[in-house]
């Protein structure tokens, strides 16, 4: 398991699918919080797949905003 990615400490693997792997991670800065961090699989790095990945991220941000909770991309 990857112990750290950038400012995120990887705590556990939550799940995986065709597009990537989702981890539970902890962020210390700029605010302390646990987040779900999804990493796209290297073989899925095409222009089409990246657009789908970004669209999914924007949808997650919009859903969190409606719920009144913070999120990170």
N, C-alpha and C positions, 0 to 999 in steps of 0.2 A: 504494500500500500504506500502511496505517496504521502509523506507526513505533512508537507506544506506546499501550497501553491500561492505564490505572491504573498498577500497579507492574510491568507486563509489557512488555518490549521485544519487538516483533514481529520475528522473524528471517526467516521464510519461510512461504509458504502450503503446507500439506501436502495438503489436498484439500477437496472440497466436495460437498454432497449437497442433498437437498430441504430438510432442516431448517436447515442452516447451513454455515459455513465453518470449517475447522480450520487453525490456525496453529501453527508451532513458535515458542515464545517463551522469553525468558529472564527469570527473576525474581531480583532482587538481595536483597530482604528479605522475610520474616524469614530465609530461607536462600537461598543461591545455587544455582540449578538451572535446567535447561531443562525446559519443560513443553509439553504439547499444550493449546492454548487454543481451545475451540470457541465460536463466536459464533452465536447464533440469528439467522436472517434476520428483519428487521423485519415482513415480511408474515406471519410464522409466530407472531406474538405473540398467540395466543388462549389461553384457559384450558386447553383440551385440549392444544395444542402445548407450552405451558409445562410441563404435568404430564409429558408424554412426555420432554421435555428434562431435567427434574429426575430422572426415573426412570433415564434413561440415565447421568446424572452419578453417581447413587448406585451403580449397577451398576459403573461404572468404579472408584469408590473401593473398593468391596468386592473387586473383582478385584485391585487394586493391594495391598490389605491382605493378601490371601491370598498374594501373591508377595513380600511383605515390603518393598515399595518405597513411597516417599512419593508423595503426590498432592495436588493442590489443586483446590478448587472455586471 
